[in-house]
């Protein structure tokens, strides 16, 4: 910042580039998190269906088969829930960075209206 606490043009450009880069990285991270969540969901559903079929073929009732299948897929269910949580976490970070960008825009707008160093 300049001596009077106002952003210089170069500082504003640097700050905008920085926050934009952070947002782009988080958007890429979000896309990756969505892929991982889809993979985890697919793995869970596939294994759950397989276990359910195995239990039913072994003579278990529907309720028993579902309970056993869920138990057999507990690790995959945990992975699925973690993947969903990762999406929420990235979304929160992205929301924070977008809020910071909005605040930076407001600061730049304010800075434009502030008196320059040579004026009174």
SULMOHU-V837086 format. One record per residue. OMEGA is omega in whole degrees, 0 to 359 (NA if undefined). D_CENTER is the distance of its C-alpha to the mean C-alpha in Angstrom with 1 decimal. Layout:
omega->(OMEGA | OMEGA)
d_center->(D_CENTER | D_CENTER)
This chain:
omega->(178 | 183 | 181 | 175 | 180 | 177 | 171 | 180 | 181 | 178 | 179 | 179 | 179 | 180 | 179 | 179 | 180 | 183 | 178 | 177 | 178 | 180 | 179 | 178 | 179 | 176 | 176 | 178 | 178 | 178 | 178 | 179 | 177 | 177 | 180 | 178 | 178 | 177 | 181 | 178 | 179 | 179 | 180 | 183 | 180 | 181 | 178 | 179 | 179 | 181 | 178 | 179 | 179 | 181 | 180 | 179 | 178 | 175 | 180 | 174 | 180 | 180 | 178 | 181 | 178 | 180 | 179 | 180 | 178 | 179 | 180 | 183 | 185 | 181 | 179 | 177 | 177 | 179 | 179 | 180 | 177 | 179 | 176 | 178 | 179 | 177 | 180 | 181 | 179 | 178 | 178 | 178 | 180 | 177 | 178 | 180 | 178 | 175 | 178 | 178 | 178 | 178 | 179 | 176 | 180 | 178 | 178 | 178 | 178 | 183 | 178 | 183 | 181 | 179 | 179 | 185 | 183 | 183 | 180 | NA)
d_center->(31.8 | 35.4 | 38.1 | 37.7 | 33.9 | 33.0 | 30.5 | 32.2 | 31.3 | 30.2 | 28.1 | 26.4 | 25.8 | 24.4 | 22.0 | 20.8 | 20.4 | 18.5 | 15.9 | 15.7 | 15.3 | 12.4 | 10.7 | 11.7 | 10.5 | 6.8 | 7.6 | 9.3 | 6.8 | 4.7 | 8.4 | 9.2 | 7.0 | 8.7 | 11.9 | 11.9 | 11.4 | 14.2 | 16.3 | 16.1 | 17.1 | 19.8 | 21.2 | 21.4 | 23.1 | 25.5 | 26.5 | 26.8 | 29.1 | 31.1 | 31.6 | 32.5 | 35.1 | 36.5 | 37.0 | 38.6 | 40.9 | 41.9 | 43.1 | 40.4 | 40.1 | 36.9 | 35.7 | 36.6 | 35.0 | 31.7 | 31.8 | 32.7 | 30.1 | 27.4 | 28.8 | 29.1 | 25.4 | 24.1 | 22.4 | 20.7 | 19.7 | 18.2 | 16.2 | 15.0 | 14.0 | 12.2 | 10.2 | 9.4 | 8.6 | 6.2 | 4.2 | 5.2 | 4.7 | 1.7 | 3.4 | 6.1 | 6.3 | 6.4 | 8.8 | 10.7 | 11.3 | 12.5 | 14.6 | 16.0 | 16.9 | 18.7 | 20.5 | 21.5 | 22.9 | 24.9 | 26.1 | 27.3 | 29.0 | 30.6 | 31.6 | 33.4 | 35.5 | 36.5 | 39.9 | 40.3 | 41.9 | 45.3 | 45.6 | 46.9)
